[in-house]
């Protein structure tokens, strides 16, 4: 309210000083000019100082108001110069009236920017051209009345028409700003419109009173009659000082004004018709040339605006097209599966990843129902999805059916696309194939289960070791005390089996115990024998014949025995499972040999073997030829890593039948381990 008080106080002070200076005709005109320039220029200064607070259409709104205030200031100067300095005996409705009318209609033109809807920087340029086009048409209309009024000063009809035009225009401006108060959703802009509407209504009242004074001849310069040029302008700086700042619009904001190129085209087409109608309504005679010039200037002014409008439209189209191409390329190249479905349930777009995942071409999917690429257990989800509203989202797992009939699971997030009114038009599916993740999760669970089993076996082995030691001790005592041959032979058999059981327990403990990174000198033949002993009983129950062949004089190796035992046991288990699945039994051959600086162990079976197409993948992590749940796919990859960590290698050798793996390890610097010339055994 401080600005309103400033306007009232300034009006009273202006009238008081004007009455004081009335006896000084040389000073009064200059005082009037400068005093009447202050109110509109104050508004311009306030707007200029806050110009950085607004952007886009909100800045355009205040720029249009500032331009209107400048036009009003020019009108004041023109009126004062004509009537007071030059002594031209014209009414206030002279050439300067065009600027006054432009200043008065500026708030109505500024409302085209609709600042209460946000900054909307994307449409600021086109809106500015639209405002300029309407301003040119308005100026052409004003100039016609001014030309007629100046040419027929004695004619009251022409001046009366222009006077009525100013009254009608101010009334429309008041109505427009008042309507904006009720249409604005933003509280800050609603208050801004309210201040401006109050000032415009006061301007309408003061304009009406001032026109009555001028028309009746009661007007006196530098009096309270000039309040029409002072008080209403106090509301502009008040509104500008309290107006809200522009806020950064969210990415992808679609609250944009529709394009209005028809304004410029319609104005250009209507100019000749308006000119013809005005000449018929108010013939001007000798000023036809001036009106011809006015029409020509208007047309020449509109043509550049038309070209600018087309250029802005073309630039916006190029920008939108470039953005669409960029977004389209991003969608197409994304690894996520993206599907767009219309409200009626038809596929409208699917990116490359989705088409590859389901095995269809994009042309085969368009206009089809997504039911065709969903498995039966997921089709009911679509009914739940179609009930979504604006702001909602659905997340979950869908099972898709490929073209070949196979299925896969996908983690899915679905969001609706809506119009400004909130009506859903499309649904966007953003999916990710999680088949591999589910498989890896299963492998991890299986590995954890194996780790738990290892800990269980370790505990059981420790628990069994104590009773075995007791059995061995008591058996030794009984053997020493027994003299009869037959019971003694039975006791020795018990001792032998207890020793064998103890050896099995020690082998189990050695296998499940967490191995250290330290290496020691070991005999490869002994490591192989110990490992085979862990499975000797299972070979008999599975009808697997075992052939063992150990080379003589193998050099020692510097290894971690537990890790090498793990590799050999993994190869033996793979061979055993393959023969059981294929033949319900078979022949397993284990042999050791030396090749240069390497010692090696070969494990050969007569099972189904490895297909040639998969031979290159058997050492890949998580790759397995077994059924789901029967293997982790980690055994051979871990075995390969252990062999390479020891400086050796693990190979799948080509064979005519079955599979043959060869583990090679560099020989150590120790002397050869003594042993038999060549040991070959057969077990059933």
Buried (B, 14 or more C-beta within 10 A) or exposed (E): EEBBEBBEEBBEEBBEBBEEBBEEEEEBBEBBBEBBBEBBBBBBBBBEEBBEBBBBBBBBBBBBBBBBBBBBBBBBBBBBBBBBEEEEEBBBBBBBBBBBBBBBBBBBBBBBBBBBBBBBBBBBBBBBBBBBBBBBBBBBBBBBBBBBBBBBBEEEEBBEBBBEBBBEBBBEBBBBBBEBBEBBEBEEBBBBBBBBBBBBBBBBBBBBBBBEBBBEEEBEBBBBBBBBBBBBBBBBBBBBBEBBEBEEBEEEEEEBBEBBBEBBBEBBEEBEEBBEEBBEEBEBEEBEEBBEEBBEBBBEBBEEBBEBBBEBBEEBEEEEEEEEEEEEEEBEEBEBBBBBBBEEBBBBBBBBBBBEBBBBEEEBBEEBBBEBBBBEEBBEBBEEBBEBEEEEEBEEEBBBBBEEEEBBBBBBBBBBBBEEEEEBEBBBBBBBBBEEEBBBEBBEEBEEEEEEEBEEBBEEBEEBBEEBEEBBEBBEEBBEEBEEEEEBEBBBEBBEEBBEBBBBBBBBBBBBEEBEEEBEBBBBBBBBBBBBBBBEEEBEEBEBBBBBBBBBEBBBBBBBBBBBBBBBBBBBBBBBBBBBEBBEBBBBBBBBBBEEEBBBBBBBBBBBBBEEEEEEEBBEBBBBBEEEEEBBBBBBBBBBBBBEEBEBBBBBEEEEEBBBBBBBBBBBEEEEBEBEEEBEEEEE
